[in-house]
Amino acid sequence: MPTDLPFERSQLDLEAHVRHLVDEIECGDEDDRPEAAEKPAAGEPGGEPRSIERAVRDILVEIGEDPAREGLLRTPDRMHRMWVELTCGYRVDPDRLINGAVFDVGYSEMVVIKGIPFYSLCEHHMLPFFGTASVGYLPRGRVIGLSKIPRIVEMYARRLQVQERMTQQVADFLQERLNPYGVGVVIEAEHLCLAMRGVQKGGATMVTSSVLGTFRTTKETRDEFMAHLARANPRV
């Protein structure tokens, strides 16, 4: 029975690539990787990827292009690979990401990491929005490994998103996993759906925030967080 071996090999290569990206978000450095065997990649070759590529060809025809011309021959495959890569956050296992990196520490002052770069896709037009996230929390005797916070941001960024929801998701995740006195998240981003279409206002940025616990109820805590964000990053 004939099989499309080049296609299946291509799909297996893509699954391995996406699995690597998910591993980078979940585990990062080798020292953080769990000893347990790697779980198999989600999805199987064939099926839906063919549908994605067929849909891209339909779009090319709809806008008046010729999918058979030389420059577009591999575009459906490239688009398929791109979309799977940019949305690999759906595949990230939060427990594997944390991997036990929550520690009992007698520290009760604010922890802030700011200027975390991210790239995401607006779910309304599937155009990119990108910027930086700043995250702070007030520990209740438990802290999380420093590298985990950027990975949490990455997990939610690599999905179809709206900035408001992404901001809330990062805050809720930390509140649930650490049970701190409070959490604050501020995201500032530029949206290409605003710059490239509609009102076409390039350079405009959107700022969203989510404050939980004492970050919401105590003005002094909230002000301290905002003061940290206002300080310039030290030069390296």
C-alpha positions in Angstrom: 0.0 0.0 0.0 1.6 3.3 -1.0 2.4 5.8 1.7 3.5 9.5 1.5 6.9 8.8 3.2 8.4 12.3 2.5 5.3 13.9 4.1 5.4 11.6 7.1 9.1 12.3 7.6 8.4 16.0 7.4 5.7 15.6 10.1 8.0 13.6 12.4 10.7 16.3 12.0 8.1 19.0 12.9 6.9 17.1 15.9 10.5 16.7 17.1 11.1 20.5 16.6 8.0 21.4 18.5 8.8 18.9 21.2 12.2 20.7 21.6 10.5 24.1 21.9 8.1 22.8 24.5 11.0 21.2 26.4 12.8 24.6 26.4 9.7 26.2 27.9 9.1 23.4 30.4 12.7 22.6 31.4 15.3 24.9 30.0 18.7 23.9 31.1 19.7 20.3 31.5 19.9 20.7 35.3 16.2 21.5 35.4 15.1 18.5 33.3 13.2 15.7 35.2 14.8 12.3 35.2 11.6 10.7 34.0 11.5 9.5 30.4 10.4 12.0 27.8 6.6 11.9 27.2 5.7 11.3 23.6 5.0 14.3 21.4 1.4 15.2 21.0 -0.4 14.5 17.8 0.4 12.1 15.0 1.6 12.6 11.4 -1.1 13.1 8.8 -4.7 14.2 9.4 -5.0 17.8 10.6 -1.6 19.1 9.2 -2.8 18.2 5.7 -6.0 20.3 6.5 -3.8 23.3 7.6 -1.8 23.2 4.4 -4.9 22.8 2.3 -6.5 25.8 4.0 -3.4 27.9 3.3 -3.7 27.0 -0.4 -7.3 28.0 -0.3 -6.4 31.4 1.2 -3.8 32.0 -1.5 -6.3 31.3 -4.2 -8.9 33.5 -2.5 -6.6 36.5 -2.4 -5.8 36.1 -6.1 -2.5 34.2 -5.9 -1.3 31.1 -7.6 -0.2 28.4 -5.0 1.7 26.6 -7.8 4.1 29.4 -8.6 7.7 28.9 -7.5 7.8 31.3 -4.6 4.6 29.8 -3.0 5.1 26.1 -3.6 6.4 25.5 0.0 4.4 28.3 1.7 1.6 26.0 3.0 4.2 23.7 4.6 6.1 26.7 6.0 2.8 28.2 7.4 1.9 25.0 9.0 5.3 24.7 10.7 5.1 28.4 11.8 1.6 28.1 13.4 2.5 25.0 15.3 5.7 26.6 16.6 4.0 29.9 17.6 1.2 28.1 19.4 3.2 25.4 21.2 2.2 26.9 24.5 -0.9 24.7 24.4 1.3 21.6 24.7 3.3 22.8 27.7 2.6 20.8 30.9 2.5 23.3 33.8 3.6 20.6 36.3 6.6 19.7 34.2 7.4 23.4 33.8 7.5 23.9 37.6 9.3 20.6 38.1 9.4 21.0 41.9 11.2 24.4 41.7 9.2 25.9 44.6 11.2 26.3 47.7 10.5 27.0 51.3 12.6 30.1 52.1 12.3 32.5 55.1 12.0 35.5 52.8 9.1 37.9 53.0 10.1 40.9 50.8 8.9 41.5 47.3 10.4 39.6 44.4 10.2 41.3 41.0 11.5 40.3 37.6 10.8 42.9 34.9 11.4 43.4 31.2 10.6 39.8 30.2 10.3 39.9 26.3 7.5 37.9 24.7 5.8 37.4 21.3 2.2 36.3 21.0 -0.6 36.2 18.5 -3.8 38.2 18.8 -6.7 35.8 18.5 -8.9 38.2 16.6 -6.7 38.7 13.5 -3.9 36.2 14.2 -1.4 39.1 13.9 1.5 39.4 16.4 1.6 41.5 19.5 4.9 41.7 21.4 6.5 43.6 24.3 7.6 42.9 27.8 6.1 41.5 31.0 7.0 42.4 34.5 6.0 40.1 37.4 6.2 40.6 41.2 5.0 38.7 44.2 5.2 38.9 48.0 6.2 35.4 49.3 4.4 33.6 52.0 7.5 31.5 52.9 7.7 30.0 49.4 9.6 31.2 46.3 9.8 29.9 42.8 13.0 29.4 40.8 14.0 32.6 38.9 13.9 31.0 35.4 10.4 29.7 35.9 8.7 33.1 35.7 9.9 33.9 32.1 8.8 30.4 31.1 5.4 30.9 32.6 5.1 34.1 30.5 6.3 32.1 27.4 3.8 29.3 28.1 0.8 31.7 27.9 2.3 33.9 25.1 2.6 31.0 22.7 -1.1 30.7 22.3 -3.8 32.6 20.5 -4.3 35.4 23.0 -5.7 38.7 24.1 -3.3 40.7 26.2 -5.8 41.2 29.0 -6.4 37.4 29.5 -2.7 36.6 29.2 -1.9 39.2 32.0 -4.6 37.6 34.2 -3.4 34.0 33.5 0.2 34.7 34.6 -1.0 36.3 37.8 -3.5 33.5 38.6 -0.9 30.8 37.9 1.5 32.3 40.4 -1.2 32.9 43.0 -2.4 29.3 42.7 1.1 27.7 42.7 2.8 29.8 45.4 -0.1 31.1 47.5 1.8 34.3 48.2 0.5 37.3 50.0 0.0 38.9 46.6 0.9 39.0 42.9 1.3 41.8 40.4 1.7 41.5 36.6 2.1 44.4 34.1 2.4 43.8 30.4 3.2 46.4 27.8 2.9 45.5 24.1 2.6 46.8 20.6 -0.1 45.1 18.5 0.3 44.8 14.7 -3.4 44.5 14.3 -3.5 48.2 15.4 -0.4 49.2 13.3 -1.0 47.3 10.1 -4.8 47.4 9.7 -7.8 49.4 10.9 -6.6 52.8 12.3 -3.0 52.0 11.4 -1.4 53.6 14.4 2.0 52.1 14.6 4.0 52.7 17.7 1.0 52.8 20.1 1.4 50.5 23.1 -1.2 48.8 25.3 -0.6 48.4 29.0 -2.5 45.8 31.1 -2.1 44.9 34.7 -3.4 42.3 37.1 -3.0 42.7 40.9 -4.0 40.1 43.4 -4.0 39.8 47.2 -2.1 42.6 49.0 -1.1 44.1 45.6 -4.7 45.0 45.2 -5.8 45.7 48.8 -2.7 47.5 50.1 -1.7 50.8 48.4 1.8 50.7 49.9 2.5 47.2 48.4 1.2 48.3 45.0 3.2 51.5 45.1 6.4 49.5 45.9 5.8 47.2 42.9 5.2 50.2 40.6 8.3 51.9 41.9 10.4 48.8 41.1 9.1 48.9 37.5 9.9 52.6 37.2 13.6 52.1 38.0 15.9 51.7 35.1 17.5 48.3 34.6 21.2 48.2 35.7 23.7 48.2 33.0 25.6 45.0 32.6 
